[in-house]
């Protein structure tokens, strides 16, 4: 899938620890029915083999919906399952090394915790930026101080590639993130931990769509 064809508007980041006993495949299938446009598989505690099994279990479902599969951190797993992309944080493999390994085989997203990070990521050839975190979030305890909407606006003025806001996003604030310059919102618990992930995704999709209107 080419970078220009990817819709980042409602970007699901998985977290099996928040799924309340439901499988990642179950959560993803429900979220797809609700309108999720991009899925990042993030697994911090499972083995490499388990990570691969998880990725393969959802890949076919994503393809049927023409939704890209992004792998968090692990370039080896992204290559093994022929994912559409990989998402890297500031402490992961540098983007120039990732590009040397991947060539042009998949998109690369970079988490930016500051304006400097964002400008550098675009300069280095990132396809999109995860603006992280917009608000404080319990799902990622090692994140930088929240950037807020002001930080997001500053990034929007300085970079041209797509921006995806993440960190503490939900029904109450997703619309404002779009209105302040983000091309999409990435959510974790707002869908993964919801009583009804499909309904939660549908509600968020409508909020994002309304916020994108002129």
N, CA and C atoms as a LAMMPS dump frame, in Angstrom:
ITEM: TIMESTEP
0
ITEM: NUMBER OF ATOMS
642
ITEM: BOX BOUNDS ff ff ff
-5.0000000000000000e+02 5.0000000000000000e+02
-5.0000000000000000e+02 5.0000000000000000e+02
-5.0000000000000000e+02 5.0000000000000000e+02
ITEM: ATOMS id mol type element x y z
1 1 1 N 0.841 -1.188 0
2 1 2 C 0 0 0
3 1 3 C 0.885 1.25 0
4 2 1 N 0.639 2.159 -0.925
5 2 2 C 1.455 3.361 -1.04
6 2 3 C 1.1 4.357 0.066
7 3 1 N 2.106 5.103 0.531
8 3 2 C 1.867 6.063 1.617
9 3 3 C 0.735 7.034 1.328
10 4 1 N 0.64 7.492 0.096
11 4 2 C -0.383 8.48 -0.237
12 4 3 C -1.794 7.904 -0.243
13 5 1 N -1.904 6.582 -0.216
14 5 2 C -3.227 5.939 -0.228
15 5 3 C -3.742 5.584 1.161
16 6 1 N -2.958 5.863 2.178
17 6 2 C -3.342 5.459 3.528
18 6 3 C -4.183 6.529 4.208
19 7 1 N -5.267 6.09 4.797
20 7 2 C -6.177 6.967 5.532
21 7 3 C -5.882 6.802 7.021
22 8 1 N -5.351 7.843 7.629
23 8 2 C -4.969 7.788 9.037
24 8 3 C -6.065 8.295 9.969
25 9 1 N -7.234 8.605 9.443
26 9 2 C -8.235 9.339 10.22
27 9 3 C -8.627 8.677 11.539
28 10 1 N -8.832 7.355 11.546
29 10 2 C -9.122 6.654 12.795
30 10 3 C -8.174 5.466 12.899
31 11 1 N -7.152 5.644 13.703
32 11 2 C -5.995 4.754 13.765
33 11 3 C -6.049 3.991 15.096
34 12 1 N -6.276 2.695 15.017
35 12 2 C -6.353 1.848 16.208
36 12 3 C -4.98 1.299 16.563
37 13 1 N -4.598 1.455 17.834
38 13 2 C -3.381 0.838 18.354
39 13 3 C -3.813 -0.225 19.354
40 14 1 N -3.426 -1.459 19.106
41 14 2 C -3.89 -2.556 19.954
42 14 3 C -3.103 -2.634 21.257
43 15 1 N -3.727 -3.249 22.239
44 15 2 C -3.08 -3.481 23.541
45 15 3 C -3.838 -4.619 24.204
46 16 1 N -3.268 -5.815 24.144
47 16 2 C -3.955 -6.995 24.675
48 16 3 C -4.2 -6.891 26.174
49 17 1 N -3.403 -6.082 26.861
50 17 2 C -3.582 -5.925 28.291
51 17 3 C -4.827 -5.148 28.672
52 18 1 N -5.414 -4.442 27.707
53 18 2 C -6.614 -3.648 27.967
54 18 3 C -7.879 -4.263 27.364
55 19 1 N -7.734 -5.42 26.735
56 19 2 C -8.837 -5.977 25.953
57 19 3 C -9.875 -6.741 26.775
58 20 1 N -9.66 -6.817 28.081
59 20 2 C -10.635 -7.448 28.986
60 20 3 C -10.926 -8.901 28.605
61 21 1 N -9.873 -9.614 28.254
62 21 2 C -9.996 -11.032 27.958
63 21 3 C -10.375 -11.369 26.533
64 22 1 N -10.695 -10.359 25.749
65 22 2 C -11.05 -10.589 24.341
66 22 3 C -9.782 -10.652 23.504
67 23 1 N -9.801 -11.437 22.44
68 23 2 C -8.615 -11.556 21.599
69 23 3 C -8.407 -10.291 20.778
70 24 1 N -7.168 -10.084 20.372
71 24 2 C -6.858 -8.942 19.514
72 24 3 C -7.638 -9.039 18.211
73 25 1 N -7.776 -10.246 17.68
74 25 2 C -8.536 -10.426 16.446
75 25 3 C -9.989 -9.98 16.639
76 26 1 N -10.575 -10.33 17.768
77 26 2 C -11.954 -9.928 18.057
78 26 3 C -12.07 -8.409 18.083
79 27 1 N -11.15 -7.751 18.786
80 27 2 C -11.172 -6.295 18.886
81 27 3 C -11.014 -5.655 17.507
82 28 1 N -10.064 -6.146 16.743
83 28 2 C -9.797 -5.571 15.415
84 28 3 C -10.985 -5.758 14.485
85 29 1 N -11.572 -6.944 14.469
86 29 2 C -12.729 -7.183 13.594
87 29 3 C -13.879 -6.247 13.948
88 30 1 N -14.127 -6.066 15.229
89 30 2 C -15.198 -5.17 15.656
90 30 3 C -14.885 -3.731 15.264
91 31 1 N -13.642 -3.327 15.475
92 31 2 C -13.232 -1.962 15.147
93 31 3 C -13.332 -1.694 13.644
94 32 1 N -13.022 -2.692 12.836
95 32 2 C -13.141 -2.546 11.384
96 32 3 C -14.59 -2.311 10.983
97 33 1 N -15.487 -3.056 11.6
98 33 2 C -16.914 -2.85 11.303
99 33 3 C -17.357 -1.444 11.706
100 34 1 N -16.696 -0.894 12.719
101 34 2 C -17.046 0.435 13.191
102 34 3 C -16.422 1.569 12.411
103 35 1 N -15.452 1.252 11.547
104 35 2 C -14.895 2.296 10.69
105 35 3 C -13.436 2.653 10.9
106 36 1 N -12.693 1.845 11.634
107 36 2 C -11.259 2.102 11.796
108 36 3 C -10.574 2.048 10.434
109 37 1 N -9.639 2.972 10.193
110 37 2 C -9.006 3.076 8.872
111 37 3 C -7.548 2.626 8.846
112 38 1 N -6.949 2.381 10.009
113 38 2 C -5.552 1.975 10.089
114 38 3 C -5.371 1.228 11.405
115 39 1 N -4.559 0.17 11.414
116 39 2 C -4.355 -0.61 12.637
117 39 3 C -2.869 -0.829 12.88
118 40 1 N -2.44 -0.466 14.087
119 40 2 C -1.075 -0.75 14.522
120 40 3 C -1.123 -1.854 15.57
121 41 1 N -0.396 -2.919 15.307
122 41 2 C -0.316 -4.023 16.258
123 41 3 C 0.841 -3.736 17.208
124 42 1 N 0.496 -3.514 18.482
125 42 2 C 1.508 -3.21 19.486
126 42 3 C 1.444 -4.266 20.583
127 43 1 N 2.503 -5.035 20.691
128 43 2 C 2.586 -6.094 21.692
129 43 3 C 3.933 -5.985 22.387
130 44 1 N 3.912 -5.579 23.655
131 44 2 C 5.158 -5.337 24.378
132 44 3 C 5.625 -6.516 25.225
133 45 1 N 4.739 -7.46 25.493
134 45 2 C 5.094 -8.509 26.452
135 45 3 C 5.143 -9.912 25.862
136 46 1 N 4.587 -10.111 24.686
137 46 2 C 4.544 -11.482 24.145
138 46 3 C 5.849 -11.838 23.442
139 47 1 N 6.018 -13.113 23.147
140 47 2 C 7.206 -13.584 22.45
141 47 3 C 7.133 -13.208 20.969
142 48 1 N 8.27 -13.334 20.292
143 48 2 C 8.31 -13.049 18.857
144 48 3 C 7.34 -13.949 18.104
145 49 1 N 7.312 -15.227 18.445
146 49 2 C 6.415 -16.177 17.77
147 49 3 C 4.955 -15.775 17.982
148 50 1 N 4.62 -15.411 19.209
149 50 2 C 3.244 -14.997 19.5
150 50 3 C 2.876 -13.72 18.751
151 51 1 N 3.829 -12.798 18.643
152 51 2 C 3.611 -11.548 17.917
153 51 3 C 3.294 -11.847 16.453
154 52 1 N 4.047 -12.746 15.86
155 52 2 C 3.831 -13.119 14.459
156 52 3 C 2.453 -13.756 14.273
157 53 1 N 2.085 -14.647 15.178
158 53 2 C 0.779 -15.303 15.1
159 53 3 C -0.339 -14.272 15.178
160 54 1 N -0.177 -13.307 16.088
161 54 2 C -1.171 -12.234 16.219
162 54 3 C -1.289 -11.455 14.917
163 55 1 N -0.141 -11.104 14.344
164 55 2 C -0.139 -10.304 13.114
165 55 3 C -0.811 -11.049 11.961
166 56 1 N -0.478 -12.303 11.811
167 56 2 C -1.066 -13.083 10.728
168 56 3 C -2.56 -13.293 10.926
169 57 1 N -2.984 -13.355 12.185
170 57 2 C -4.4 -13.61 12.472
171 57 3 C -5.292 -12.437 12.084
172 58 1 N -4.73 -11.232 12.064
173 58 2 C -5.556 -10.074 11.706
174 58 3 C -5.276 -9.543 10.308
175 59 1 N -4.182 -9.959 9.718
176 59 2 C -3.782 -9.4 8.423
177 59 3 C -4.837 -9.591 7.338
178 60 1 N -5.378 -10.799 7.222
179 60 2 C -6.366 -11.073 6.177
180 60 3 C -7.618 -10.233 6.354
181 61 1 N -8.045 -10.049 7.595
182 61 2 C -9.226 -9.229 7.857
183 61 3 C -8.984 -7.779 7.433
184 62 1 N -7.794 -7.293 7.699
185 62 2 C -7.467 -5.93 7.316
186 62 3 C -7.441 -5.771 5.804
187 63 1 N -6.869 -6.728 5.124
188 63 2 C -6.792 -6.645 3.663
189 63 3 C -8.174 -6.61 3.03
190 64 1 N -9.115 -7.379 3.59
191 64 2 C -10.472 -7.39 3.034
192 64 3 C -11.137 -6.024 3.162
193 65 1 N -10.699 -5.25 4.145
194 65 2 C -11.252 -3.908 4.337
195 65 3 C -10.338 -2.826 3.752
196 66 1 N -9.263 -3.257 3.102
197 66 2 C -8.276 -2.323 2.535
198 66 3 C -7.718 -1.39 3.607
199 67 1 N -7.465 -1.964 4.782
200 67 2 C -6.92 -1.213 5.917
201 67 3 C -5.491 -1.701 6.167
202 68 1 N -4.522 -0.79 6.275
203 68 2 C -3.132 -1.195 6.434
204 68 3 C -2.804 -1.758 7.818
205 69 1 N -1.848 -2.677 7.84
206 69 2 C -1.322 -3.239 9.078
207 69 3 C 0.037 -2.612 9.354
208 70 1 N 0.135 -1.928 10.485
209 70 2 C 1.39 -1.323 10.925
210 70 3 C 1.888 -2.101 12.146
211 71 1 N 3.153 -2.445 12.147
212 71 2 C 3.746 -3.165 13.275
213 71 3 C 4.536 -2.192 14.145
214 72 1 N 4.299 -2.233 15.427
215 72 2 C 5.004 -1.355 16.355
216 72 3 C 6.405 -1.882 16.648
217 73 1 N 7.404 -1.056 16.454
218 73 2 C 8.8 -1.307 16.845
219 73 3 C 9.542 -2.363 16.026
220 74 1 N 8.92 -3.497 15.767
221 74 2 C 9.629 -4.68 15.3
222 74 3 C 9.706 -4.778 13.771
223 75 1 N 10.823 -4.313 13.214
224 75 2 C 11.033 -4.396 11.776
225 75 3 C 11.084 -5.842 11.314
226 76 1 N 11.685 -6.718 12.122
227 76 2 C 11.788 -8.122 11.725
228 76 3 C 10.419 -8.759 11.559
229 77 1 N 9.513 -8.446 12.476
230 77 2 C 8.171 -9.005 12.384
231 77 3 C 7.401 -8.379 11.227
232 78 1 N 7.578 -7.096 11.027
233 78 2 C 6.916 -6.427 9.902
234 78 3 C 7.327 -7.077 8.586
235 79 1 N 8.601 -7.393 8.459
236 79 2 C 9.075 -8.055 7.246
237 79 3 C 8.554 -9.482 7.152
238 80 1 N 8.566 -10.186 8.273
239 80 2 C 8.154 -11.59 8.275
240 80 3 C 6.711 -11.769 7.829
241 81 1 N 5.844 -10.844 8.222
242 81 2 C 4.416 -10.984 7.884
243 81 3 C 4.021 -10.114 6.7
244 82 1 N 5.018 -9.447 6.109
245 82 2 C 4.766 -8.569 4.962
246 82 3 C 3.713 -7.515 5.298
247 83 1 N 3.956 -6.812 6.393
248 83 2 C 3.046 -5.756 6.824
249 83 3 C 3.142 -4.558 5.886
250 84 1 N 2.214 -3.636 6.051
251 84 2 C 2.229 -2.429 5.223
252 84 3 C 3.191 -1.384 5.761
253 85 1 N 3.528 -1.487 7.049
254 85 2 C 4.415 -0.485 7.614
255 85 3 C 4.886 -0.843 8.996
256 86 1 N 5.751 0.018 9.522
257 86 2 C 6.284 -0.147 10.865
258 86 3 C 6.263 1.221 11.541
259 87 1 N 6.002 1.22 12.85
260 87 2 C 6.003 2.471 13.596
261 87 3 C 7.117 2.43 14.628
262 88 1 N 7.939 3.477 14.635
263 88 2 C 9.12 3.516 15.488
264 88 3 C 9.083 4.69 16.456
265 89 1 N 9.524 4.433 17.682
266 89 2 C 9.621 5.478 18.69
267 89 3 C 11.001 6.095 18.694
268 90 1 N 11.193 7.093 19.551
269 90 2 C 12.465 7.802 19.61
270 90 3 C 13.597 6.934 20.16
271 91 1 N 13.282 5.851 20.835
272 91 2 C 14.328 4.977 21.373
273 91 3 C 14.499 3.697 20.552
274 92 1 N 13.781 3.606 19.437
275 92 2 C 13.891 2.415 18.574
276 92 3 C 15.003 2.609 17.54
277 93 1 N 15.123 1.671 16.634
278 93 2 C 16.134 1.761 15.583
279 93 3 C 15.978 3.086 14.831
280 94 1 N 17.063 3.816 14.564
281 94 2 C 16.968 5.083 13.846
282 94 3 C 16.349 4.9 12.468
283 95 1 N 15.625 5.915 12.025
284 95 2 C 14.896 5.782 10.774
285 95 3 C 15.813 5.534 9.578
286 96 1 N 17.009 6.126 9.585
287 96 2 C 17.898 5.913 8.448
288 96 3 C 18.322 4.452 8.337
289 97 1 N 18.497 3.783 9.479
290 97 2 C 18.822 2.358 9.458
291 97 3 C 17.62 1.534 9.031
292 98 1 N 16.442 1.946 9.523
293 98 2 C 15.224 1.235 9.14
294 98 3 C 14.997 1.324 7.637
295 99 1 N 15.235 2.501 7.073
296 99 2 C 15.047 2.673 5.633
297 99 3 C 16.073 1.87 4.835
298 100 1 N 17.275 1.745 5.368
299 100 2 C 18.306 0.959 4.695
300 100 3 C 17.917 -0.519 4.652
301 101 1 N 17.234 -0.971 5.698
302 101 2 C 16.79 -2.37 5.764
303 101 3 C 15.549 -2.595 4.911
304 102 1 N 14.589 -1.701 5.034
305 102 2 C 13.292 -1.896 4.39
306 102 3 C 13.233 -1.416 2.948
307 103 1 N 14.219 -0.569 2.572
308 103 2 C 14.193 0.077 1.253
309 103 3 C 12.867 0.844 1.143
310 104 1 N 12.109 0.571 0.095
311 104 2 C 10.811 1.232 -0.06
312 104 3 C 9.664 0.233 0.062
313 105 1 N 9.903 -0.846 0.825
314 105 2 C 8.918 -1.924 0.877
315 105 3 C 7.73 -1.615 1.777
316 106 1 N 7.862 -0.666 2.692
317 106 2 C 6.745 -0.342 3.571
318 106 3 C 6.89 1.068 4.132
319 107 1 N 5.78 1.591 4.637
320 107 2 C 5.798 2.934 5.196
321 107 3 C 6.43 2.911 6.586
322 108 1 N 6.951 4.066 6.984
323 108 2 C 7.568 4.191 8.306
324 108 3 C 6.953 5.385 9.02
325 109 1 N 6.38 5.114 10.194
326 109 2 C 5.854 6.176 11.031
327 109 3 C 6.797 6.403 12.199
328 110 1 N 6.897 7.635 12.638
329 110 2 C 7.803 7.985 13.731
330 110 3 C 7.04 8.735 14.819
331 111 1 N 7.241 8.349 16.068
332 111 2 C 6.663 9.083 17.183
333 111 3 C 7.502 10.333 17.445
334 112 1 N 6.826 11.476 17.54
335 112 2 C 7.514 12.73 17.822
336 112 3 C 7.006 13.284 19.145
337 113 1 N 7.923 13.492 20.074
338 113 2 C 7.568 14.002 21.387
339 113 3 C 7.838 15.501 21.51
340 114 1 N 8.334 16.112 20.426
341 114 2 C 8.627 17.541 20.418
342 114 3 C 8.62 18.034 18.984
343 115 1 N 8.618 19.343 18.821
344 115 2 C 8.682 19.925 17.484
345 115 3 C 9.979 19.52 16.79
346 116 1 N 11.065 19.495 17.544
347 116 2 C 12.35 19.089 16.981
348 116 3 C 12.284 17.667 16.43
349 117 1 N 11.654 16.759 17.189
350 117 2 C 11.501 15.371 16.721
351 117 3 C 10.739 15.314 15.404
352 118 1 N 9.676 16.107 15.314
353 118 2 C 8.823 16.081 14.13
354 118 3 C 9.563 16.59 12.901
355 119 1 N 10.252 17.695 13.051
356 119 2 C 11.003 18.27 11.932
357 119 3 C 12.089 17.298 11.465
358 120 1 N 12.768 16.669 12.416
359 120 2 C 13.82 15.72 12.061
360 120 3 C 13.241 14.486 11.373
361 121 1 N 12.11 14.014 11.864
362 121 2 C 11.481 12.828 11.264
363 121 3 C 11.118 13.084 9.809
364 122 1 N 10.55 14.241 9.532
365 122 2 C 10.212 14.566 8.139
366 122 3 C 11.474 14.669 7.29
367 123 1 N 12.497 15.312 7.819
368 123 2 C 13.764 15.453 7.109
369 123 3 C 14.373 14.093 6.787
370 124 1 N 14.223 13.141 7.717
371 124 2 C 14.807 11.817 7.548
372 124 3 C 13.981 10.896 6.65
373 125 1 N 12.801 11.355 6.259
374 125 2 C 12.008 10.571 5.315
375 125 3 C 10.856 9.795 5.892
376 126 1 N 10.397 10.145 7.098
377 126 2 C 9.223 9.463 7.664
378 126 3 C 8.008 9.706 6.779
379 127 1 N 7.105 8.731 6.759
380 127 2 C 5.886 8.863 5.958
381 127 3 C 4.768 9.543 6.734
382 128 1 N 4.773 9.392 8.05
383 128 2 C 3.817 10.093 8.903
384 128 3 C 4.413 10.215 10.291
385 129 1 N 3.812 11.081 11.093
386 129 2 C 4.302 11.313 12.45
387 129 3 C 3.193 11.031 13.465
388 130 1 N 3.531 10.294 14.504
389 130 2 C 2.625 10.114 15.623
390 130 3 C 2.947 11.181 16.656
391 131 1 N 2.062 12.14 16.827
392 131 2 C 2.285 13.241 17.765
393 131 3 C 1.959 12.721 19.159
394 132 1 N 3.001 12.533 19.979
395 132 2 C 2.829 11.741 21.203
396 132 3 C 3.553 12.331 22.412
397 133 1 N 2.806 12.488 23.527
398 133 2 C 1.346 12.35 23.631
399 133 3 C 0.666 13.721 23.551
400 134 1 N -0.565 13.735 23.074
401 134 2 C -1.337 14.967 23.094
402 134 3 C -1.757 15.273 24.53
403 135 1 N -2.309 14.264 25.188
404 135 2 C -2.706 14.383 26.591
405 135 3 C -2.045 13.253 27.38
406 136 1 N -2.031 13.374 28.684
407 136 2 C -1.476 12.318 29.528
408 136 3 C -2.289 11.047 29.343
409 137 1 N -1.609 9.911 29.356
410 137 2 C -2.289 8.639 29.144
411 137 3 C -1.688 7.545 30.013
412 138 1 N -2.522 6.696 30.601
413 138 2 C -2.008 5.588 31.412
414 138 3 C -1.539 4.403 30.583
415 139 1 N -1.83 4.405 29.259
416 139 2 C -1.467 3.257 28.433
417 139 3 C 0 3.279 28.006
418 140 1 N 0.679 4.399 28.252
419 140 2 C 2.095 4.482 27.897
420 140 3 C 2.807 5.281 28.978
421 141 1 N 3.408 4.578 29.911
422 141 2 C 3.961 5.219 31.103
423 141 3 C 5.321 5.87 30.874
424 142 1 N 5.98 5.583 29.747
425 142 2 C 7.312 6.134 29.504
426 142 3 C 7.275 7.31 28.542
427 143 1 N 6.124 7.914 28.343
428 143 2 C 5.998 8.994 27.37
429 143 3 C 6.455 10.334 27.941
430 144 1 N 6.706 11.273 27.037
431 144 2 C 7.135 12.617 27.408
432 144 3 C 5.944 13.414 27.946
433 145 1 N 6.193 14.617 28.463
434 145 2 C 5.084 15.458 28.925
435 145 3 C 4.111 15.75 27.783
436 146 1 N 2.825 15.884 28.082
437 146 2 C 1.828 16.128 27.04
438 146 3 C 2.13 17.387 26.227
439 147 1 N 1.926 17.288 24.914
440 147 2 C 2.158 18.412 24.008
441 147 3 C 0.97 19.354 23.952
442 148 1 N -0.232 18.78 24.169
443 148 2 C -1.441 19.586 24.088
444 148 3 C -1.742 20.041 22.678
445 149 1 N -2.832 20.765 22.532
446 149 2 C -3.244 21.236 21.212
447 149 3 C -2.277 22.281 20.67
448 150 1 N -1.685 23.05 21.545
449 150 2 C -0.732 24.076 21.103
450 150 3 C 0.491 23.423 20.454
451 151 1 N 0.994 22.365 21.08
452 151 2 C 2.131 21.659 20.507
453 151 3 C 1.787 21.04 19.165
454 152 1 N 0.575 20.53 19.051
455 152 2 C 0.113 19.966 17.785
456 152 3 C 0.058 21.038 16.7
457 153 1 N -0.464 22.191 17.042
458 153 2 C -0.554 23.287 16.058
459 153 3 C 0.834 23.717 15.579
460 154 1 N 1.789 23.753 16.495
461 154 2 C 3.147 24.129 16.109
462 154 3 C 3.741 23.115 15.135
463 155 1 N 3.491 21.836 15.388
464 155 2 C 3.979 20.804 14.462
465 155 3 C 3.33 20.97 13.089
466 156 1 N 2.033 21.25 13.092
467 156 2 C 1.322 21.381 11.816
468 156 3 C 1.893 22.514 10.974
469 157 1 N 2.335 23.575 11.622
470 157 2 C 2.923 24.704 10.907
471 157 3 C 4.291 24.361 10.321
472 158 1 N 4.952 23.363 10.915
473 158 2 C 6.351 23.11 10.584
474 158 3 C 6.602 21.907 9.69
475 159 1 N 5.654 20.982 9.61
476 159 2 C 5.846 19.793 8.769
477 159 3 C 4.652 19.587 7.848
478 160 1 N 4.926 18.933 6.733
479 160 2 C 3.888 18.733 5.72
480 160 3 C 3.321 17.316 5.706
481 161 1 N 4.072 16.337 6.223
482 161 2 C 3.588 14.96 6.181
483 161 3 C 2.444 14.773 7.181
484 162 1 N 1.657 13.703 7.025
485 162 2 C 0.505 13.486 7.917
486 162 3 C 0.883 13.419 9.395
487 163 1 N 0.027 14.007 10.219
488 163 2 C 0.177 13.968 11.669
489 163 3 C -0.966 13.164 12.274
490 164 1 N -0.628 12.243 13.148
491 164 2 C -1.629 11.441 13.851
492 164 3 C -1.466 11.687 15.345
493 165 1 N -2.475 12.27 15.963
494 165 2 C -2.411 12.533 17.391
495 165 3 C -2.666 11.267 18.186
496 166 1 N -1.936 11.097 19.288
497 166 2 C -2.147 9.948 20.162
498 166 3 C -1.868 10.362 21.601
499 167 1 N -2.55 9.705 22.516
500 167 2 C -2.324 9.978 23.935
501 167 3 C -3.545 10.575 24.589
502 168 1 N -4.31 9.743 25.292
503 168 2 C -5.465 10.222 26.034
504 168 3 C -6.63 10.666 25.168
505 169 1 N -6.725 10.146 23.949
506 169 2 C -7.783 10.588 23.045
507 169 3 C -9.037 9.726 23.179
508 170 1 N -10.182 10.387 23.091
509 170 2 C -11.474 9.719 23.244
510 170 3 C -12.563 10.536 22.557
511 171 1 N -13.803 10.167 22.817
512 171 2 C -14.933 10.851 22.177
513 171 3 C -14.973 12.338 22.507
514 172 1 N -14.53 12.699 23.697
515 172 2 C -14.639 14.084 24.147
516 172 3 C -13.628 15.012 23.488
517 173 1 N -12.47 14.495 23.115
518 173 2 C -11.43 15.394 22.601
519 173 3 C -10.913 15.084 21.198
520 174 1 N -11.352 13.99 20.6
521 174 2 C -10.837 13.606 19.277
522 174 3 C -11.119 14.674 18.218
523 175 1 N -12.303 15.256 18.264
524 175 2 C -12.669 16.266 17.277
525 175 3 C -11.756 17.475 17.322
526 176 1 N -11.397 17.912 18.518
527 176 2 C -10.531 19.079 18.671
528 176 3 C -9.131 18.807 18.128
529 177 1 N -8.676 17.571 18.256
530 177 2 C -7.357 17.21 17.74
531 177 3 C -7.348 17.337 16.22
532 178 1 N -8.412 16.896 15.58
533 178 2 C -8.517 17.047 14.128
534 178 3 C -8.592 18.523 13.749
535 179 1 N -9.387 19.272 14.439
536 179 2 C -9.558 20.7 14.125
537 179 3 C -8.28 21.5 14.323
538 180 1 N -7.377 20.993 15.136
539 180 2 C -6.131 21.707 15.408
540 180 3 C -4.947 21.197 14.589
541 181 1 N -5.243 20.46 13.527
542 181 2 C -4.184 20.142 12.575
543 181 3 C -3.841 18.694 12.337
544 182 1 N -4.389 17.78 13.121
545 182 2 C -4.064 16.364 12.912
546 182 3 C -4.832 15.798 11.729
547 183 1 N -4.194 14.891 11.013
548 183 2 C -4.85 14.189 9.912
549 183 3 C -5.63 12.991 10.421
550 184 1 N -5.323 12.584 11.646
551 184 2 C -6.022 11.452 12.218
552 184 3 C -5.811 11.383 13.715
553 185 1 N -6.595 10.524 14.359
554 185 2 C -6.441 10.298 15.8
555 185 3 C -6.156 8.816 16.025
556 186 1 N -5.176 8.558 16.857
557 186 2 C -4.849 7.181 17.231
558 186 3 C -5.388 6.926 18.627
559 187 1 N -6.117 5.848 18.79
560 187 2 C -6.71 5.535 20.081
561 187 3 C -6.345 4.114 20.504
562 188 1 N -6.283 3.937 21.801
563 188 2 C -6.012 2.609 22.365
564 188 3 C -7.219 2.205 23.207
565 189 1 N -7.249 2.644 24.451
566 189 2 C -8.299 2.206 25.371
567 189 3 C -9.702 2.621 24.933
568 190 1 N -9.827 3.735 24.208
569 190 2 C -11.15 4.208 23.784
570 190 3 C -11.887 3.17 22.947
571 191 1 N -11.132 2.277 22.299
572 191 2 C -11.754 1.187 21.534
573 191 3 C -11.458 -0.159 22.181
574 192 1 N -10.188 -0.411 22.495
575 192 2 C -9.781 -1.729 23.002
576 192 3 C -10.486 -2.097 24.299
577 193 1 N -10.662 -1.112 25.188
578 193 2 C -11.266 -1.389 26.49
579 193 3 C -12.759 -1.089 26.539
580 194 1 N -13.333 -0.677 25.417
581 194 2 C -14.751 -0.317 25.389
582 194 3 C -15.638 -1.547 25.573
583 195 1 N -16.811 -1.348 26.153
584 195 2 C -17.771 -2.452 26.28
585 195 3 C -18.13 -3.001 24.913
586 196 1 N -18.282 -2.104 23.937
587 196 2 C -18.635 -2.477 22.568
588 196 3 C -17.653 -1.787 21.624
589 197 1 N -16.543 -2.445 21.26
590 197 2 C -15.525 -1.825 20.412
591 197 3 C -16.069 -1.34 19.061
592 198 1 N -17.009 -2.084 18.482
593 198 2 C -17.577 -1.663 17.212
594 198 3 C -18.318 -0.333 17.354
595 199 1 N -19.15 -0.237 18.386
596 199 2 C -19.892 0.999 18.635
597 199 3 C -18.947 2.155 18.932
598 200 1 N -17.928 1.891 19.732
599 200 2 C -16.957 2.933 20.081
600 200 3 C -16.241 3.444 18.837
601 201 1 N -15.841 2.528 17.961
602 201 2 C -15.166 2.926 16.729
603 201 3 C -16.102 3.725 15.832
604 202 1 N -17.353 3.31 15.748
605 202 2 C -18.315 4.015 14.904
606 202 3 C -18.547 5.439 15.398
607 203 1 N -18.653 5.591 16.699
608 203 2 C -18.862 6.926 17.275
609 203 3 C -17.647 7.817 17.026
610 204 1 N -16.458 7.275 17.202
611 204 2 C -15.245 8.043 16.954
612 204 3 C -15.104 8.401 15.481
613 205 1 N -15.454 7.47 14.618
614 205 2 C -15.391 7.722 13.18
615 205 3 C -16.275 8.897 12.782
616 206 1 N -17.471 8.947 13.35
617 206 2 C -18.386 10.045 13.05
618 206 3 C -17.849 11.375 13.577
619 207 1 N -17.267 11.34 14.755
620 207 2 C -16.699 12.559 15.346
621 207 3 C -15.557 13.09 14.475
622 208 1 N -14.69 12.2 14.038
623 208 2 C -13.566 12.605 13.18
624 208 3 C -14.091 13.15 11.855
625 209 1 N -15.052 12.459 11.268
626 209 2 C -15.601 12.903 9.986
627 209 3 C -16.221 14.305 10.107
628 210 1 N -16.947 14.529 11.162
629 210 2 C -17.563 15.841 11.368
630 210 3 C -16.509 16.926 11.587
631 211 1 N -15.451 16.593 12.316
632 211 2 C -14.398 17.563 12.596
633 211 3 C -13.601 17.934 11.34
634 212 1 N -13.561 17.038 10.368
635 212 2 C -12.797 17.3 9.146
636 212 3 C -13.559 18.158 8.155
637 213 1 N -14.835 18.353 8.394
638 213 2 C -15.617 19.17 7.469
639 213 3 C -15.247 20.634 7.618
640 214 1 N -15.213 21.373 6.522
641 214 2 C -14.868 22.8 6.572
642 214 3 C -15.838 23.587 7.43
